[in-house]
Amino acid sequence: MFDRRGTTVTLGSLVLVVASLVWAPAGQAGTSGNESVTCTGDSRSRYDPPLTLEPRKTHNHADVWYTCTTAPGRTVPATGSFDAVAPTASCVSLSGARGTETVHYADGGRSLIAIDGATTARVAGILVVLQSGRVTEGRGEGHVVRRTVTALPGQLPTDCLTSGLQGTESAVQLEILP
């Protein structure tokens, strides 16, 4: 039987595979140019203030640990620091979130990413966030970015009624497209 982490990883992997197949533009599925980067990993995020049922301005900070493919057959570890502000966020909705992520690769490279769009869905307690943006500096500069976050809340859903959700642990896939 799966524990909570196993369930998160399994569901996250399924969502990432489906998202990759749906989002691959014609003629680019399965290709990887020198400019493309694909990173997969885990994150730990915090909400300030905690998410409740009442929508309000919320800051999200996440620390991310990735394994990135930077060229065919070449992978490097990386860390990310993600910050976003949503004008209205709650346990059930997210609106207008914009943010940045700085990715530091173990080979000395760096990517500064601006996230300017997000679609959120919550099904049976699983949160899926599909984000889009672009690299503004560093590795992949000027390229389009897709970021997929899949999470189970680390707290009980009833916490939305009382203290609020403090944060999540998530599976993350970051793609810098060619």
trRosetta pair geometry for C-beta under 8 A, 3 or more apart (Angstrom, degrees):
i j d omega theta_ij theta_ji phi_ij phi_ji
2 6 3.6 -145 -154 99 91 121
2 7 4.6 122 130 -57 134 76
2 10 6.5 -68 -119 -1 154 140
3 6 5.1 96 47 11 64 105
3 7 7.1 -124 99 -6 32 91
4 7 5.8 -57 -151 36 30 112
4 8 6.4 31 152 -21 65 106
4 152 6.4 -144 -174 92 96 152
5 8 5.6 -53 -149 35 32 113
5 9 6.3 30 155 -17 66 106
5 169 8.0 -36 -109 110 84 139
6 9 5.8 -54 -145 38 30 109
6 10 6.2 29 157 -17 65 109
7 10 5.8 -57 -145 39 28 110
7 11 6.1 19 161 -10 66 111
7 152 6.9 50 100 -46 107 152
8 11 6.2 -61 -142 44 25 103
8 12 5.8 26 159 -20 63 115
8 150 7.2 155 -171 119 76 96
8 151 7.1 3 -144 -141 115 37
8 152 4.9 -108 -90 5 103 114
8 169 7.1 19 -173 101 169 96
8 170 7.7 -136 -176 -130 124 33
8 171 6.3 163 151 -25 91 105
9 12 5.7 -57 -140 40 25 113
9 13 6.2 28 159 -22 62 107
9 171 6.2 127 -114 -74 49 133
10 13 5.9 -55 -149 33 26 110
10 14 6.6 25 154 -17 61 106
11 14 5.7 -54 -150 35 34 113
11 15 6.4 32 154 -17 67 105
11 126 5.8 -104 152 -129 151 148
11 150 6.3 -164 114 164 89 133
11 152 7.8 93 54 -51 141 103
12 15 5.8 -56 -148 37 31 108
12 16 6.2 30 155 -19 66 109
12 150 3.7 169 -114 78 80 135
12 151 8.0 50 -86 -61 112 35
12 170 7.4 140 -106 -178 135 63
12 171 3.0 76 -175 45 159 149
13 16 5.7 -56 -146 37 30 111
13 17 6.4 30 156 -19 65 105
13 171 7.2 -83 -47 170 57 165
14 17 5.9 -55 -149 34 29 109
14 18 6.4 24 156 -13 64 108
15 18 5.9 -59 -148 41 31 108
15 19 6.0 30 156 -19 67 110
15 128 5.5 -150 -151 -118 150 127
15 148 6.7 -175 127 167 105 129
15 150 4.8 146 53 -87 146 139
16 19 5.7 -53 -140 39 29 111
16 20 6.2 32 158 -22 63 106
16 40 7.3 58 -159 -118 162 115
16 148 5.7 156 -105 93 75 144
16 150 7.1 -101 -43 -13 88 134
16 171 7.1 -94 -39 128 126 122
16 173 4.7 114 -131 -22 121 147
17 20 5.9 -55 -148 34 28 111
17 21 6.5 23 156 -15 63 107
18 21 5.9 -60 -151 38 31 108
18 22 6.1 24 157 -15 67 111
19 22 5.9 -59 -141 41 29 107
19 23 5.8 10 167 -5 67 118
19 130 6.5 -174 -132 -107 131 115
19 146 7.7 175 153 158 117 132
19 148 5.1 132 88 -95 170 152
19 173 7.5 159 76 65 133 138
20 23 6.4 -65 -133 47 22 98
20 24 6.2 36 164 -44 61 103
20 173 7.7 -71 -61 141 105 158
20 175 7.9 136 -109 -57 91 151
21 24 6.2 -42 -144 8 25 114
21 29 7.6 44 -133 -132 52 127
23 146 6.1 100 156 -120 160 164
24 28 5.9 -155 -174 89 80 86
24 29 3.6 76 149 -91 141 88
24 30 7.6 53 -162 -13 150 60
25 28 4.6 42 66 28 88 122
25 29 7.5 -163 65 -40 38 74
26 29 7.5 -25 -122 -8 27 102
27 31 7.8 -13 147 -3 55 140
28 31 5.3 -96 -156 41 51 115
28 177 7.5 32 170 -164 150 109
28 178 7.0 -169 -142 49 118 108
31 36 8.0 132 115 -8 73 157
31 178 7.1 -70 113 20 105 147
32 36 4.9 -123 -152 68 71 135
32 38 7.7 -75 -118 -10 122 116
32 69 7.5 -44 -153 127 153 122
32 71 7.9 141 136 -154 118 33
32 72 5.9 141 85 -70 127 86
32 178 7.1 162 -154 -44 35 127
33 36 5.2 104 52 -8 70 100
33 178 3.7 96 31 -125 120 140
34 71 6.3 4 -131 -112 65 95
34 178 7.9 92 47 -120 44 109
35 140 5.9 119 178 -111 83 67
35 143 6.0 167 152 -70 117 145
35 176 7.3 -108 148 128 74 106
35 178 5.0 115 69 -127 99 69
36 140 7.7 68 -117 -108 23 113
36 143 7.8 -173 -97 -171 53 156
36 175 7.5 -14 -166 -172 95 83
36 176 6.1 171 -151 92 46 74
36 177 6.1 -12 -116 -153 97 26
36 178 4.3 -50 -53 -54 103 85
37 68 5.7 -1 -176 -174 102 115
37 69 6.9 167 -155 81 52 56
37 70 5.4 -2 -114 -110 94 62
37 111 7.3 -150 53 -45 158 154
37 139 6.5 64 -42 137 148 119
37 140 5.8 -90 8 -56 118 136
37 174 7.7 -11 112 114 98 94
37 175 7.3 169 87 -153 58 40
37 176 4.1 28 44 40 94 114
38 68 6.9 161 84 -152 39 64
38 69 4.9 2 56 48 90 104
38 173 7.3 -13 -170 -170 86 93
38 174 7.4 160 -156 86 40 56
38 175 5.2 -1 -110 -110 76 79
38 176 7.7 -137 -64 31 42 66
39 66 3.9 -1 -177 -168 117 137
39 67 6.8 162 -150 77 68 34
39 68 3.9 -26 -93 -95 91 88
39 69 7.6 -163 -74 20 46 61
39 78 6.0 -61 -126 52 136 133
39 80 7.9 120 128 -40 155 129
39 103 7.1 -154 -29 -141 168 146
39 172 7.8 -6 113 115 95 95
39 173 7.1 160 87 -156 56 46
39 174 4.3 -3 58 57 106 101
39 175 7.7 -160 27 -71 67 40
40 66 6.6 130 67 -148 24 79
40 67 6.1 -20 62 57 76 85
40 171 7.6 -7 -170 -178 89 91
40 172 7.2 165 -153 90 45 56
40 173 5.1 -11 -103 -104 78 78
40 174 7.8 -167 -72 24 35 67
41 64 5.8 105 94 175 129 87
41 65 4.9 -157 -176 95 131 54
41 66 3.8 -112 -21 -97 140 48
41 67 6.2 145 -73 7 94 63
41 78 7.9 -127 -35 69 151 83
41 80 7.9 153 66 13 143 114
41 171 7.7 174 100 -155 29 56
41 172 5.6 -17 70 62 73 96
42 64 7.3 177 93 -148 35 62
42 65 5.7 -4 58 55 79 95
42 169 6.8 1 -176 -179 105 89
42 170 6.9 157 -157 83 59 47
42 171 6.2 -40 -101 -105 67 49
42 172 6.8 146 -113 15 13 91
43 62 4.4 23 174 176 127 120
43 63 6.5 164 -152 81 75 42
43 64 4.2 -27 -94 -97 101 78
43 65 7.4 173 -83 17 50 63
43 80 7.5 -48 -99 72 112 111
43 82 7.1 -7 -143 23 145 132
43 149 7.2 -45 39 -130 135 109
43 169 7.2 175 88 -154 50 48
43 170 4.9 -12 57 59 95 96
43 172 5.0 54 -15 -24 115 133
44 62 6.6 161 78 -151 35 73
44 63 5.5 -7 55 55 89 92
44 167 6.9 44 173 149 70 134
44 168 7.8 -166 -147 95 43 44
44 169 5.4 -14 -103 -105 71 76
44 170 7.9 177 -79 20 27 75
45 60 5.7 2 -175 -174 123 96
45 61 6.6 164 -150 87 71 40
45 62 3.7 -33 -90 -90 91 94
45 63 7.9 -178 -80 20 48 56
45 82 7.5 -45 -102 77 106 115
45 151 7.9 -56 28 -99 121 157
45 167 4.9 -172 97 -159 59 97
45 168 5.3 6 52 52 104 77
45 169 7.8 -179 19 -83 72 30
45 170 6.7 17 -2 1 113 119
46 60 7.3 162 79 -151 44 52
46 61 5.4 -9 54 59 93 89
46 62 7.6 173 15 -79 60 51
46 166 6.5 -32 -141 159 75 76
46 167 4.2 -44 -100 -82 45 130
47 50 5.4 95 90 -123 109 37
47 51 5.2 -17 136 -29 169 86
47 58 5.5 -11 -166 -177 99 122
47 59 7.3 145 -158 78 48 51
47 60 5.7 -19 -101 -99 68 75
47 89 7.5 -140 -146 115 124 139
47 164 7.5 -119 92 148 126 114
47 165 6.3 53 31 100 142 82
47 166 6.4 -175 43 -177 88 25
47 167 5.7 -177 -1 -81 77 60
48 58 6.8 146 74 -161 39 69
48 59 4.7 -20 65 62 95 101
48 60 7.9 178 23 -77 72 31
48 61 7.5 16 4 3 113 102
49 52 7.9 -17 118 -9 110 103
49 56 6.9 -2 50 93 115 130
49 58 6.4 -93 48 -113 59 85
49 164 6.7 16 145 117 89 170
50 159 7.9 -84 166 148 135 109
50 163 6.3 5 87 141 165 70
50 164 2.8 127 114 111 114 121
50 165 5.6 166 -174 66 93 36
50 166 5.1 -40 -109 -85 111 49
51 58 6.6 25 -83 -120 77 161
51 89 6.1 -78 -110 133 101 99
51 90 5.9 122 -166 -167 91 29
51 91 4.9 131 140 -69 111 64
51 160 6.8 -36 118 -115 85 86
51 164 5.5 157 67 -171 34 95
51 165 4.2 -14 55 49 101 102
52 56 7.7 26 44 16 99 115
52 90 6.4 -55 81 -144 47 83
52 91 6.4 -50 164 -23 13 105
52 160 5.6 129 -149 -168 44 63
52 161 7.6 111 -155 -89 88 14
52 164 4.4 -64 -63 -98 82 99
52 165 7.8 -177 -67 11 40 73
53 90 5.8 40 -166 -174 22 124
53 91 5.8 -37 -82 29 52 114
53 92 7.0 27 -133 2 67 111
53 160 5.3 89 -50 156 79 106
53 161 6.7 27 -19 -89 121 55
54 90 6.2 -172 82 -111 20 119
55 88 4.0 23 169 -173 120 97
55 89 6.4 140 -146 54 74 15
55 90 4.4 -75 -81 -36 62 114
55 93 6.3 -30 -91 72 117 112
55 95 7.3 23 -157 17 135 118
56 88 6.7 24 -50 -130 7 58
56 89 7.0 -51 65 53 48 65
56 90 7.4 89 12 -75 65 81
57 85 6.8 4 -172 -178 92 98
57 86 7.1 179 -145 90 46 55
57 87 5.6 -33 -101 -149 83 38
57 88 7.1 -36 -70 -73 49 40
57 89 7.6 59 -149 18 16 90
58 85 7.2 169 86 -152 41 56
58 86 5.2 -4 57 55 90 97
58 89 3.9 -78 31 52 131 128
59 83 7.3 -15 -172 -164 95 87
59 84 7.4 161 -156 86 51 45
59 85 5.3 -24 -101 -101 69 79
60 82 7.5 -24 118 120 95 98
60 83 7.2 160 86 -151 60 40
60 84 4.8 -6 56 60 104 92
60 85 7.6 -175 18 -81 74 31
60 86 7.0 42 -11 -8 112 103
60 89 7.8 164 -43 -113 112 176
60 97 7.5 5 19 -145 128 131
60 99 7.3 -53 67 -90 101 148
61 81 7.7 -17 -166 -173 89 80
61 82 7.0 151 -158 86 42 63
61 83 5.4 -4 -106 -103 75 77
62 80 7.6 8 106 106 94 101
62 81 7.7 163 84 -158 55 37
62 82 4.2 -5 57 59 99 112
62 83 7.9 -165 25 -68 66 40
62 170 7.5 -31 -140 36 140 123
63 79 7.4 -21 -173 -172 83 102
63 80 7.5 149 -167 83 38 61
63 81 6.4 -12 -110 -107 61 66
63 82 7.9 -154 -68 24 18 81
64 79 6.6 144 82 -168 63 52
64 80 3.5 -9 61 58 118 106
64 81 7.4 -148 22 -62 87 24
64 82 6.1 60 -20 -13 121 112
64 101 7.4 5 18 -152 142 122
64 103 7.9 -48 81 -105 124 85
64 172 5.7 -50 -137 51 122 158
64 174 8.0 77 156 -29 155 132
65 77 7.7 -23 -172 -167 82 99
65 78 8.0 154 -161 86 40 51
65 79 6.0 -19 -104 -110 58 74
65 80 7.8 -139 -54 23 21 79
66 77 7.0 142 86 -165 61 51
66 78 4.3 -18 68 67 112 94
66 79 7.0 -175 21 -86 85 23
66 80 6.2 60 -18 -16 119 108
66 103 7.0 -9 23 -143 148 114
66 172 7.4 -74 -88 88 94 110
66 174 6.8 -45 -110 29 143 120
67 75 5.6 13 173 -180 94 123
67 76 7.7 170 -157 85 56 28
67 77 6.0 -38 -103 -102 63 58
67 78 7.5 154 -102 21 15 81
68 75 6.4 156 81 -154 40 69
68 76 5.5 -23 63 63 95 76
68 77 7.5 112 16 -145 84 9
68 78 4.8 29 -11 -2 126 129
68 103 7.7 96 -67 173 150 135
68 105 6.3 -78 52 -115 145 104
68 174 7.9 -36 -104 72 103 107
69 72 7.8 31 177 -102 112 26
69 74 6.8 116 -156 78 62 56
69 75 5.2 -39 -90 -93 61 80
70 74 5.5 -59 61 104 83 108
70 75 7.3 140 8 -116 78 28
70 76 5.9 6 -8 14 126 111
70 105 7.0 57 -70 -140 140 150
70 107 7.4 -90 19 23 166 144
70 109 7.5 127 -126 38 148 155
70 139 7.5 -48 -137 -172 114 145
71 74 4.2 25 59 37 91 126
76 105 5.2 53 109 -172 135 100
76 106 4.7 -156 178 47 101 99
76 107 4.9 -71 -123 -20 158 104
77 105 7.8 142 89 -158 43 55
77 106 4.5 59 62 -31 82 133
78 103 5.3 20 166 -178 131 98
78 104 6.2 166 -159 83 79 44
78 105 4.6 -35 -98 -102 106 56
78 106 6.4 -117 -75 -16 53 76
79 103 7.4 168 85 -150 36 56
79 104 5.3 -8 58 56 85 97
80 101 5.2 1 -172 -176 116 109
80 102 6.7 160 -151 80 62 44
80 103 4.7 -23 -95 -98 91 73
80 104 7.6 178 -82 17 41 67
80 172 7.9 -111 50 111 145 155
80 174 7.3 137 -67 -34 158 158
81 101 6.8 163 78 -152 43 60
81 102 5.1 -4 52 53 95 94
82 99 6.3 47 -179 146 82 136
82 100 7.4 -174 -144 96 51 43
82 101 4.3 -14 -99 -100 80 95
83 99 5.6 -171 98 -157 46 103
83 100 5.8 -1 58 56 87 81
83 101 7.8 166 20 -82 57 50
84 97 5.0 38 164 -178 127 105
84 98 6.4 178 -147 92 88 28
84 99 2.7 -60 -90 -69 84 133
84 100 7.7 167 -76 17 65 46
84 115 6.6 -41 -96 69 119 131
85 97 7.0 180 89 -139 32 68
85 98 6.8 -13 56 60 75 73
85 99 7.0 148 10 -83 53 83
86 89 3.9 81 89 -48 137 114
86 94 5.4 -76 -139 -158 153 85
86 95 6.4 110 -175 59 101 48
86 96 6.2 126 -154 76 65 71
86 97 3.9 -31 -89 -84 89 92
87 95 6.3 -62 65 96 91 92
87 96 4.6 -4 22 79 111 134
87 97 7.9 -147 9 -73 65 48
88 93 7.2 -8 126 108 98 108
88 94 7.7 158 97 -154 65 30
88 95 4.4 5 65 49 100 117
88 96 6.8 69 28 32 81 110
89 93 7.2 -156 -141 98 40 61
89 94 5.0 14 -117 -116 86 72
89 95 7.2 -156 -71 27 55 66
89 97 7.1 57 -74 -72 116 112
90 93 5.3 29 47 45 98 78
90 94 7.8 -150 34 -68 55 51
90 160 7.8 71 171 -154 84 114
91 157 7.3 114 -179 -153 137 76
91 160 3.8 -14 -49 -118 164 131
91 164 7.8 -148 -58 -144 106 67
91 165 6.0 123 -102 -5 95 124
92 122 6.6 -117 -139 40 54 148
92 160 7.9 69 -31 -153 85 155
93 120 7.2 133 -154 83 43 134
94 97 5.7 -19 169 -23 111 124
94 118 6.7 -51 117 111 126 129
94 120 4.4 87 40 -11 117 159
94 129 7.3 -1 49 -112 160 115
97 115 7.6 -14 124 117 90 118
97 118 5.1 -10 63 26 108 145
98 114 7.8 -6 -175 -178 95 84
98 115 6.3 171 -158 93 48 75
98 116 5.7 13 -125 -117 99 51
99 114 7.9 170 94 -157 38 47
99 115 4.6 2 60 52 79 117
100 112 6.8 -12 -169 -174 112 83
100 113 6.4 149 -159 81 59 57
100 114 5.8 -26 -102 -103 81 54
100 115 6.8 -159 -78 13 26 84
101 111 8.0 13 104 103 89 93
101 112 7.9 167 86 -155 47 41
101 113 4.5 -9 58 59 90 113
101 115 6.8 60 -9 -29 98 112
101 147 7.4 132 -2 -96 153 155
101 174 7.5 -130 108 -116 158 141
102 110 6.8 -11 -173 -169 88 104
102 111 7.5 169 -153 85 44 51
102 112 5.5 -11 -106 -107 78 70
102 113 7.5 -171 -78 21 31 77
103 110 6.7 159 84 -156 59 52
103 111 4.5 4 51 52 108 96
103 113 6.9 42 -8 -10 104 116
103 139 7.9 -77 84 55 112 116
103 174 7.1 177 -78 118 145 163
104 109 7.9 160 -159 90 42 50
104 110 5.5 -12 -106 -106 60 87
105 108 6.8 -25 84 49 89 27
105 109 4.1 9 43 62 129 90
105 110 6.8 -143 13 -70 84 38
105 111 7.8 64 -28 -6 105 91
105 139 6.9 30 -9 0 138 156
109 138 6.5 122 178 -179 80 107
109 139 4.5 46 174 -44 127 132
110 137 7.5 -8 110 115 101 95
110 138 4.3 -100 95 -129 72 151
110 139 6.6 156 72 3 28 96
111 135 5.2 -63 -163 -133 104 117
111 137 7.4 157 -156 86 38 59
111 138 4.6 -152 -97 94 38 122
111 139 4.7 -71 -68 61 95 87
111 140 5.5 12 -118 42 126 111
111 141 7.9 -158 -131 -62 78 60
111 176 6.6 -110 -139 -73 159 146
112 135 6.9 108 70 -163 51 68
112 136 5.1 -60 101 64 100 91
112 137 4.0 24 35 49 119 98
112 138 5.6 115 3 11 76 117
113 133 5.7 99 171 101 90 131
113 134 7.2 -177 -149 95 69 27
113 135 5.5 -43 -97 -101 73 59
113 136 7.0 153 -114 8 19 83
113 145 5.3 55 -148 -51 121 173
113 147 7.8 113 145 -51 150 132
113 174 7.8 -119 -48 -159 172 125
113 176 8.0 -122 -95 -88 120 102
114 133 4.9 -162 97 -173 54 122
114 134 5.9 -6 56 58 94 72
114 136 5.1 61 -15 -33 109 123
115 118 6.9 39 162 -57 115 102
115 131 4.9 -16 -150 175 123 126
115 132 7.2 122 -149 77 71 28
115 133 4.0 -99 -105 -46 38 142
115 145 7.4 -86 -91 91 71 127
115 147 6.5 -54 -104 28 121 139
116 132 7.0 -52 61 95 71 75
116 133 5.1 123 9 -108 75 83
116 134 7.7 -4 8 8 116 86
117 131 6.7 148 88 -158 57 55
117 132 4.4 -9 65 55 109 99
117 133 7.0 -179 27 -63 74 66
118 129 5.8 -12 -165 -172 112 98
118 130 6.8 151 -155 80 57 49
118 131 4.7 -16 -99 -102 87 76
118 132 7.5 -169 -73 18 44 68
119 129 7.3 159 79 -156 46 50
119 130 4.6 -8 56 58 97 102
120 127 7.0 -22 -163 -165 97 90
120 128 7.3 154 -154 84 49 54
120 129 5.1 -11 -103 -105 80 79
120 130 7.9 -162 -73 24 36 67
121 127 7.7 156 85 -154 46 46
121 128 5.0 -9 61 60 92 100
122 125 7.2 1 -180 -121 96 9
122 126 6.9 167 -154 79 57 42
122 127 5.1 -18 -102 -99 87 67
122 128 7.5 179 -82 21 38 68
123 126 5.6 -22 67 57 72 95
123 128 7.4 0 15 4 99 112
125 152 6.4 33 135 -140 100 80
125 153 6.6 -96 -173 14 91 100
125 157 6.4 -99 -112 -62 103 124
126 150 6.8 -4 179 -169 104 87
126 151 7.3 157 -161 80 60 39
126 152 6.0 -38 -106 -86 68 71
127 149 7.5 -16 116 115 97 95
127 150 7.2 161 87 -154 59 39
127 151 4.6 -15 61 63 105 91
127 152 7.6 170 18 -85 83 22
127 153 7.3 83 -12 -52 119 78
127 168 6.9 -71 46 -119 138 165
127 170 7.9 -65 79 -106 106 114
128 148 7.3 -16 -167 -168 87 90
128 149 7.3 158 -154 85 40 57
128 150 5.4 -2 -106 -106 76 76
129 147 8.0 -11 111 111 93 89
129 148 7.3 160 84 -155 56 43
129 149 4.3 -2 54 56 103 105
129 150 8.0 -159 25 -69 66 38
129 151 7.9 9 2 10 102 106
130 146 7.4 -25 -168 -165 84 93
130 147 7.7 147 -163 81 39 54
130 148 5.7 -7 -108 -107 66 78
131 145 7.9 -15 114 117 91 98
131 146 7.3 142 81 -164 58 45
131 147 4.1 -18 65 64 109 101
131 148 7.4 -164 24 -73 75 33
131 149 7.2 37 -7 -3 112 103
132 144 7.2 -19 -166 -173 95 96
132 145 6.7 149 -160 85 46 66
132 146 5.9 -17 -103 -105 73 61
132 147 7.5 -167 -72 22 27 78
133 144 7.7 153 91 -159 32 56
133 145 4.7 -18 71 61 78 113
133 147 7.3 4 20 -1 106 115
134 142 6.9 -24 178 -164 116 21
134 143 6.7 170 -153 88 77 33
134 144 5.7 -46 -100 -106 79 41
134 145 5.8 -180 -95 5 20 95
135 138 6.7 -105 180 67 114 78
135 139 7.3 -91 -162 92 152 50
135 140 4.2 117 -5 106 168 95
135 141 5.2 -117 117 -102 108 30
135 142 6.5 -30 73 23 90 28
135 143 5.1 21 22 51 115 80
135 145 6.1 117 -44 -49 74 115
135 176 5.9 29 -42 -131 130 119
136 141 7.0 -10 140 -137 15 80
137 141 5.9 1 -138 -103 18 110
138 141 6.0 143 55 -59 31 95
139 176 7.4 117 123 79 88 175
140 143 4.4 -77 -180 36 88 129
140 145 7.8 91 137 -75 139 95
140 176 3.9 -37 -139 176 160 145
143 176 5.1 74 100 180 133 89
143 177 5.8 -172 174 65 106 61
143 178 7.1 -53 -135 -132 130 12
144 176 7.8 149 82 -156 42 50
144 177 4.7 -14 72 44 92 120
145 174 6.9 -18 -165 -168 105 85
145 175 6.7 153 -155 82 55 56
145 176 5.6 -24 -100 -100 81 62
145 177 7.2 -163 -86 2 27 85
146 173 7.9 -5 112 111 91 94
146 174 7.7 164 87 -154 53 39
146 175 4.6 0 56 55 93 108
146 177 6.8 61 -2 -40 98 111
147 172 6.9 -14 -171 -167 90 97
147 173 7.2 171 -152 88 44 54
147 174 5.1 -1 -110 -108 85 73
147 175 7.5 -163 -73 25 44 67
148 172 7.1 157 83 -154 55 48
148 173 4.6 3 52 53 101 98
149 170 4.9 6 -170 168 92 148
149 171 7.4 154 -155 79 46 50
149 172 5.3 -9 -103 -104 73 81
150 170 6.1 147 71 -163 40 89
150 171 4.7 -12 60 57 99 99
150 172 7.9 -170 23 -74 68 39
151 168 4.1 43 -180 164 145 139
151 169 6.7 155 -139 80 98 37
151 170 3.7 -51 -78 -97 102 93
151 171 7.4 -174 -73 21 56 62
152 168 7.3 163 78 -153 34 103
152 169 7.6 -13 59 65 76 81
153 156 7.7 -131 107 -8 124 1
153 157 6.7 123 50 -76 151 64
153 159 7.9 -168 156 46 138 123
153 165 5.7 -80 -146 -132 122 131
153 168 5.8 -76 -116 -102 47 97
154 165 7.9 121 49 -160 75 93
154 166 7.4 -63 72 64 115 92
154 167 6.3 2 29 89 130 71
154 168 5.8 176 -12 -122 95 41
154 169 5.7 86 -70 -1 115 91
155 159 4.3 -17 140 8 128 158
155 165 5.4 -172 48 -123 125 73
155 166 6.5 101 -31 20 138 88
156 159 5.2 123 69 -21 73 94
157 160 6.0 -21 178 1 58 113
158 161 5.6 -41 -173 26 61 114
158 162 7.0 29 141 2 78 106
159 162 5.9 -73 -145 53 44 92
159 163 5.6 -43 -162 57 90 87
159 164 6.4 -22 147 89 90 7
159 165 5.7 110 100 -75 119 60
160 164 6.6 44 -124 -121 38 45
160 165 6.3 -5 -79 -29 74 96
163 166 7.6 -13 128 -50 110 95
165 168 7.4 16 165 -54 122 86
